[in-house]
Amino acid sequence: MAILFFLPWFGKPGSEKMSQRLEEKFNRNPEACIELADKYISKYPKDAIPYYYRIKSNLNLAEKETRSRFRYKLISSILSDAYKFHRYADAELLTKMNWSEQMLAIDKLSNKMINALQAEHDSSRITLIQTKLDRIYERKKSGDETEMQTNVLEESKPLVQGFYNNQYFGMPTGLENITSFDPDGEAEVLRILNIDRVKKGMEPLEMNEYLRRAARYHANDMATQNYFDHASYDSLGGKLVQIGTTFPRIRSFYHESFVNSENIAAGSRRPEDTYHQWYTSKGHYENMFNPSSKKVGIGVAFNPNSSFGYYWVFCTAM
């Protein structure tokens, strides 16, 4: 689980002081931080900062909570606050807080809760968690964002075709179908992984065409826009600008079931080397050997003019 670090926010008068007070409370006692955040929210219901710290505190408590019923309540509260934080935070604050990484942490915690609820056959609570997650991801599909993406598309100039596909701007529509640099390499990663999953008593993963298109799209995007991140970026005026987050991007391509993970890797040509990178990394390993995962997409792109050359993406769904 990723740790949420304090990042100063210089917004309306009082926001910096508010952040400092909440951070100090969190460091001493997360529960006291929640009480202070509650007071700020009551007074400033449209300020994103107290929601951020209530999320931060509840994540800390949820990681330690062993009782399923109480952990569910904490996660439900986190998801509600995440929606409000995303609603009231502007693009600068989302970037400063590294919100895409925090959403990965929230998704991972939510997925663990869903796994526990599946064992309890509690479909109603599973549906509530999934509904809250979807509401967060749909929040930024506003007219302003659509207009921004349209303007960027009009100004974009595709790269010359080569080892990679055209450069794309804005978030994908889900209709993109990227040609892979090495489809055999993608299949080899899955072959090695499924051998190890079977050895561990798990069902093998099934390659899904729509998840594969999502993985290939992100691999190509990192290779052509020259970045390495779970979030999606565009290179505009010589600067990288975040234009979207992980799971909304994947869901643009795949709608059949709950999307629950993404691994990325860069720099290795050989599929077995990339697999080894993920296998020896705790978080990536957990994603590959999640017993709830049923379907997978794997993609690889290569751009000799990029920082790492080779870019790999792995995403799964239940």
N, C-alpha and C positions, 0 to 999 in steps of 0.2 A: 504494500500500500504506500503510495507516494505521500510525503509529508508536505503540508501546506506551509510555506514560509511567508513571513510578513514582508510586504512590499509597500513602501510609502505611497500614499495617494494624495496628490495635490489638486483637489477639486474645489468645491465651494468652501467658503470660510468655515473652519471648524472640523473639516474632514480629516486633516492630518492629526490634530489633537485627538479626535475620536479613535483613529486607528492606533495611535500610541497607547491610549488608555486600554483599549480592547486587547492589544498585544500583551501588555503588562499583566492584565488579568488572566489571559490564557496561559502565560508562562507560570503563573503562580497556582492557578486552579481553573481548569476548563469549565467546571460547573459555575463558578463565579463569573466567568466570561459570558456564559449563556445568559445569566441574570442581567448583566450590564447590557448585552446586546438586545435583550428584550425591552429594556427601558429606552434605548436609542430608537428601536423600531417603532415603539409606541409614539415617540415624539417626531421621528423622521421616517415615516413608512415608505418613502420612495428613495431613500439613500441606500445604495447597494452595500456599503461597507459593513454595517452590523449583520446583514444576512451572511456575508462572507465569513465573519468570525463565528457566527452561530453554526455554520456548516463545519468550519474548522474544529470547533469544540466537540460537536456531535460526532464527527468522524473519529476523533480521538477516543470518545466514549464507546462508540460502536465497535471499534477494533478490540476493545477489552471485554465487551459484554458477551457472556456465554449463553444467556437465556434467550431462546428464540423469540419469544413474545416481545421482550423489551428491545431486542436488537431490531426487530421489524419496525417498532415505533420510532426508533432513532433514524433508521434509513428512510422511513416515510417522511419524517421531518426534514432530513437532509435534502431529499428530492423536491419537496415543496419550496424550501429556501433557495435551492439551486435555480429553480424556475424564476423566482423573484429576483435573485441576483442577476441572472441573465437578462431579465426584463429591464432592470434599472441601470445596469452598468453600460457605459459606452465602450466603443471599440478600444480606446486607450487603456481603460481599466481592465478590460478582458485580457489584453496583452500583458499588462504589468503583473497581473495575478497569475499569468500562465494558465489561463482557465481551461484550455484544451487538455492539459495534463491532469488538472484536478478532476475534470469530467471522466477521464480514463480511470482515475482512482475511485470515483463514485460509481462508475459502471461496474468495476471489478467487485466492489463491495455489494452492489445490488445483485450481481450475478451469483455471488456466494449465497446470498439470502434466497434467491430463487431456487438454487440447488437444494437448500435445506427445506424450503416449502414444498418442492416436488416430492421429497421423501415423506413429507407429512400429508401429501395429496391435498394441499390447500390451494386449489386453483383460483379462488376468489382473490386472495392476497397477491398471488403471482400476477394476476391481471391488473391489480391496482398499481403494483410497482412498474409494470411495463407501460401502463397508461401515463404515469407520471414522467417516466423517462422520455416517452414519445413527445409529451407536451413540452419538455425542455428543448428537444431537438427541433421542434417545429417553430419555436419562439421567434427565431431570427429570419424566418422566411417572410420578410416584410416587403412592401413596395419599394422602400428606399434601397434595400439590399439588392432587389431585382434590378432596379434602375442602375445601381452602381456596377453590377456585373455586366449589364447590357452595354454601358458606356465603355467598359474595359474591353469587351469583345470587339467593339467597333474599332478600337485603337490598336488591337493586337496584330502582330505580324507573325505568321507561322515560320518556324525554322525549316531549313532544308531537310528533306527526308534523308535518313541515314540509318544508324543503328537504333534509332528511337523514332517515335511518332511526332506529330506536330505538337507545338507548345499550346497548352490550353489555358484559358483565363476564366476566373470565376469558378463557382462550384459546378460539378458535372450535372448533366441532366439525367444520367442513367442510360442514355442511348449510345454513349461512346463505346467503341469496340476496338481496343488497342491491340496492335500486333505485338506479340511477345518477342523479345530478343532470343529467348532460349526455352521453347515449350518443353523440350526433353528434360532440361534442367529443372523446370518446375515439377514435372512428373517424378523426377528422381528424388526431390526433397520429400514429396508425399510418400513415395515407396519406402524410403528409409524410416520416415516417421511412423508409418503404419506397422512396419515390422516391430518397432519398439513399443508401440501401443498394444499390439497383440501380446507381446512378451509380458506386459504389465497387466494383462487380463482385460484390456479395453477393446471396444469395438473400433475397427479402422475408420478413418475419416473418408468421406466421399467427396470427390472434387465436384464442385457446383459451378456451372458456367457463369452465373451472375456474380457470385463471389469472386471468381477468377477475373472477371472483367473489372470488378472493383479494385482488386489487388494490382492488376496490370495498369490500371489508370493511375493509381497513386505512385507506383514505381516509376512510371513514365513522367509523372508530374514532378517528382523529386529530381529526376535526371535532367529534365529540360529547364526547370526553374532554378535548379542548383541549390537545393536545401535538403535537410535530413530531419524530418519531424513527423509526428503523428498527425498534427494539424496540417491544413492545406494553405499554401502560400502562393502569391503571385509576385513576380519580379517586376516592379513598376518604378521607372525612373531611377534604376540602379539600386533600389531598396526592396527588401522582401516585406510584403504586407500580408498579414494573415487574413484569409477570406472565408475560412470555414473550419469545422472540427471533424473529428474522425468518424463517428458513427452516423451522422447525417449524410456524409459522403458515401459511406458503404451502403446505407439504406436507399440511396438514390438508385442503386443497381439491384439491390436484393430486398424482397419484401415477404418472403415466405415464412420466416421464423425469427426468433430473437437473436440479433447479432451480439456476440459476447467477447470478442477479442481481436486485437491486431498486433502483429509483430512486424518490425522493420529491421533491415540490416543493410549495410553498404560496404563496398570495397572488395568483396570476394567474387571471383569469376565462377569458382566451382560450387555446385549445389551442396556437396558434402561439407565444404568449409562453412557455408552459410548455416547449414543445419547445426554444425558444431557450435557456432556462435550462439545460436538460440538455446541449444541443449545445455550449455554451461552457464546460462544466465537465468537466475531464479524466476524472475517474472515471465520471461519468454518460455521457459520450460513449463511453467504452470499453464500457460495458454495452450501449448501443444498437447499437454496431457490432461486436459480438462475432460473428465468422463462425460460431462453433459453435452459436449460439442459433438455434432454429427456430420456437419458439412464444412468444407474448406475451400478457399480460393488462394492461389499462389501466383505471384507475378514477378517478373524480372525485366529490368530495362538497362540499357547501357548507353552512356554518352561520354565519349572520350574527352570532351571539353568541360566536363563537370568535375567537382571536387573529388568524388569518390569513384567515378566511372560506373560501377555496377550498383544497382539498387534493387533490393528484394522486399516483397511485401507478402504477408501471410495473414489471412483473416478467417474467422470461424463463426459459425452460427449453430444454434441448438436445433 
